[in-house]
Amino acid sequence: MYRARDTRLNRDVALKVLPELFAADPDRLARFKREAQVLASLNHPNIGAIHGFEESGAVHALVLELVEGPTLADRIAQGLIPLDEALPIARQISEALEMAHEHGVIHRDLKPANVKVRPDGTVKVLDFGLAKAFEGDVATPDVSQSPTLSVAGTHMGVILGTAAYMAPEQAKGKRVDKRVDIWAFGCVLYEMLTGRQAFEGEDISEILASVIKGTANLDLLPAQVHPRLRDVVARCLEKDPRKRFRDIGDVRYELERIQADPRGALIQPAAGALTAPARRMLPLVAAAVVLTGIVVGAAVWVLKPVPTPEPPPVARFSYTLPQNQSFRNPGRPMVAISPDGRHFVYNVAGGLYLRSMDGLSARLIPGTEEILSNPFFSPDGQWIGFFSFADGQLKKIPVAGGTAVALSKASNPFGASWGTDNTIVFGQPEGIMRVSANGGMPELLVAAEKGEQVDGPQMLPGGPWVLFSLTRGSGDTRWDVAEIVAHSLESGERKVLWRGGSDARYVSTGHLLYALDDALFALPLDLERLEVSGGPVPLLAGLQRAGGPGTNTATAQYGVSDGGTLVHVVGASIETQARTLAWVDRNGREEAIAAPPRAYLYPRISPDGTQVALDVRDQENDIWVWSLARSTLTRLTFDPGFDRYPVWTPDGRRIVFSSQPAGAPNLFWQAADGTGAAERLTESMNVQFPSSISADGTRLVFEEQRPAPDVQLLALGGERPSTLREPQGRPEPGGGTTGSGRGEPVEPRRVTPLVATMFAERNGDLSADGRWLAYESNESGRIEVYVRLFPEVDGGKWQVSTSGGRQPLWAPNSRELFFVDAEGRIVAVPIQTGPGFIAGNPQVIVDGPFATTLPGMVGRMYDVSRDGQRFLMVKALEGDDESAPPPQIIVVQNWFEELKRLAPVP
């Protein structure tokens, strides 16, 4: 093993060079590479990572995570490990094994020398699963073929160490499963507690004989050790695999219960620790004094009242998202807590992040690096369900990460929950659906009537009732929360529990929780009669709603564990903060626009320069139009979903936008004067946002996430083929539809990829002369602005920005290109076109306190006047700091004690 420096990623690593004899076997080398690839997918804080596999001539080496600190063998050599240190180490080892076993990986060579303990107490299990690659696939009775025996056969100390941790079935050369790791874990735990190996001998044959025929001397365990811990060691070391623990998760659970025992891991004797011989005398002593003990004990029991245990204290802490993260706010739940209260998960633009209550930071769950919503936990806390926008599927993924499992097709759910019967209920436009957690065809449980929407379904315990919030439409323009109801799956009876509020939850204290505005309330609920009593009691304020303050139809961001831990998001998100509009010229002179402060995003000036289309996020998430001449703000769209990213057609008659009436956001357009219904342009399971329209109005440039953002082209006129073709190797973007209403399918429009790579390309903008496409991409490792020929996008590519750039916009005369630089300033670059393309030197033309870049906001945040001399900017209100940290997640442990105090149940 060598310490090395990775010069490409600027980090220290460990190099493990494969033995020459092993590397000379092509079959084993190929098998080893395949195994290393599998192990590279194991992403866990207690597993030493594999970074790569390097080859140079006949030398083959693994690039491994460099883990500082001594091995567990070094630590044990200094003496037995105290219980308060041994149990956390053992728990972390068990969690590493549990994660690997869930992915079908067995270590097969677990021993103290393969475990490191960092100075901060973090445990790293090393050489995970490499044993299988060394050993091969065929079982053999020759014990010398065990991984360490064959590779390090000349190192007797290593041979003895490995043999001492082999399970009996492994020592006999039989086929093995994950229970060999449980045996080895028991050996390691025994050695930590006693300072001695469980199975010893002077040579390998004696050790193997002890493993196969002997038993570990449990009397060497500390006399005062917790009896449950003795049982854990004993059951791990059962020679018959059928009597051994079947899953390491069961071992981890036992260790956690031992740590949680208020008596501690050590059961202290009254007057010093007893030796093993003394313990064997206890039955005789007990027989001599049993009668006296019974009499005295009974008297004490009668005379001394049983003390009432003190309720656990309520504890609060806050978690602020790192500055490079921001909540992705699609109007659905974005935070959830595991039923046991040990973890919570939250949803940001980069995926799902998991935070353990005993950890300091959150980690990305591998396999969730896509746009998703609605995270929710399985009852055992081992899985997380979510909705994927990439393919319109309800999915689940192990908490440790990996490959997500598709369960069923769905629209973006109105909340979801996982029941103890291993089924999932979730809200859809047609009502409440139920699907097996193993996947399958969903069934309709509760049908939504016309004009109704059902949110946040939860199966009530002990009966056939499902709890949910019911939203009814008021006319065609808005939604009003009406009722919190329970619906019987047997009789079809519907009982109204409370009128007003939303996002209802039933908790085991006998309370019905619900949200109203930015507050959380509680009502006592009799579960047998399904009746509430008394009046609502406010519990907390400042609860974040997905659509901002005052939007009672939007999701309230909170969750409660079975044991009473509350998590909730406080504060308004950056996207819902109020802003103003202003003109800014090239000399920095600013002119205020009289539009009232609202949560403005992505302003777009009409072709005639008289109006501004705006994405407004503070109330109903709709498109609004500000008249510069009349100083009036008019709402254009009224869909109950989210309408965003407006783009004018060149004739000014229509506005194209992204809308989410159900499923993923797709493309629509609406008459700019508000007449008529919105018309659907595309129908896809992928997220789509418009960005630019050609000067002749026939072609629309838009972003489609598949799952990485790509720049696509939609034909707005001309040929409409009945089938769409997609380049080989890319997923289908979905057909297009048009019609008079939201979602009426008609003849599809042609979709053509413009820039579609493994990188993220977005914010495509067409020049007025129709010759050039500007866009941003992260292909260099940093977001930069590029230009390509249009429509022949393969004819050339030029990088325009040099030190970071995004949000490109062509000047009306096509001789300048604007973009936002890395410092949030607007930069102008002169462009010369003729036989080729020449970009001049960039010049900063707008610099000031403008909202050009906001966390989580990816579209263009400014526009330019028809003469190219003034820029329409979005500006934060005076005193508001939009660079402030994102909203916080508040965690309240033992919150049920506070709930019962504030809202006593009769």
Secondary structure, DSSP 8 states (H G I E B T S, - for coil): -EEEEETTTTEEEEEEE--HHHHT-HHHHHHHHHHHHHHHT---TTB--EEEEEEETTEEEEEEE---S-BHHHHHHT----HHHHHHHHHHHHHHHHHHHHTT---S---GGGEEE-TTS-EEE-STTHHHHHH-SS--S-GGGSHHHHHSTT-HHHHHHHHTT--HHHHTT----THHHHHHHHHHHHHHHHSS-SS--SSHHHHHHHHHH----GGGS-TTB-HHHHHHHHHHT-SSTTTS-S-HHHHHHHHHHHHH-TT-SB---TTS---HHHHHHHHHHHHHHHHHHHHHHHHHHHHS----------EEEEEE--TT--B--SSS--EEE-TTSSEEEEEETTEEEEEETT-SS-EE-TT--S-EEEEEE-TTSSEEEEEETTTTEEEEEETT----EEEEE-SS-S-EEE-TTSEEEEEETTEEEEEETT----EEEEE--TTEEEEEEEE-TTSSEEEEEEEEEETTTEEEEEEEEEEETTT--EEEEEES-EEEEEETTTEEEEEETTEEEEEEEETTTTEE-S--EEEEE-B-BTT-TT-TTS-B-EEE-TTS-EEEEES--GGGS-EEEEEEETT--EEE-----B-EEEEEE-TTSSEEEEEE-SSS-EEEEEETTTTEEEE----SS-EEEEEE-TTSSEEEEEE-SSSS-EEEEEETTS-S--EE----SSEEEEEEE-TTSSEEEEEEESSSEEEEEEE-SS---SS----TTS---------SSTT---S---EEEEE-SSS-EEEEEE-TTS-EEEEEE-TTSS-EEEEEESS-TTS-EEE--SS-EEEEEE-TTSSEEEEEETTS-EEEEEEEESSSEEE---EEEE-SSB-S--TT--S--EEE-TTSSEEEEEEE-TT--TTS---EEEEEETHHHHHHHHS---
